[in-house]
Amino acid sequence: MNPWLLAVIIAILVIAVVIKRLIGEPVNVRDLFAAPVILTGIGVLSLVKAKDSTGTDLAWVIAGTVLGIALGTLRGATIQLSDRHGVLWQRYTGRTFLAMLGTLAVMAGFSVLAVKMGMRENARPIQLSIGVSFLGESLLVGRRGKASGIPFAPDRGNR
């Protein structure tokens, strides 16, 4: 697939998720995990296809993945969860956007450090970074939602 087309598709997907969550949306399992799993899968596929990866690259990718999940989890703690019409709803808050800016700053610093320490600049797919960050967020939101006792919304096809 054309890299520019893939970048546009990913940008649209991420923007759509952020806008929906800013407005507020019912939480269902498919919507919660679809985008992170797709983005993470694309990133992993890119890694598998890369023929010139080194052990240094792989070590930094693993560290970046762990950091991305952790930062996503922290961001997930800032999301407002509530009961609306008997189902769980989520909404991004101002703190969520501050956490996003912090995540971007930390990951940018991590990338600079990784390159200075020997990782090739193009060794870590951006899709993987975004995907694992959203995955960390989704895991915590899912856990918080389950602990709240409020039922998750049914999939759109079952509403």
Secondary structure by P-SEA (a helix, b strand, c coil): ccaaaaaaaaaaaaaaaaaaaaabbbbccccccaaaaaaaaaaaaaaaacccccaaaaaaaaaaaaaaaaaaaaaaaabbbbbcccbbbbbbcaaaaaaaaaaaaaaaaaaaaaaaaccccccccaaaaaaaaaaaaaaaaaaaaaaaccccccccccc
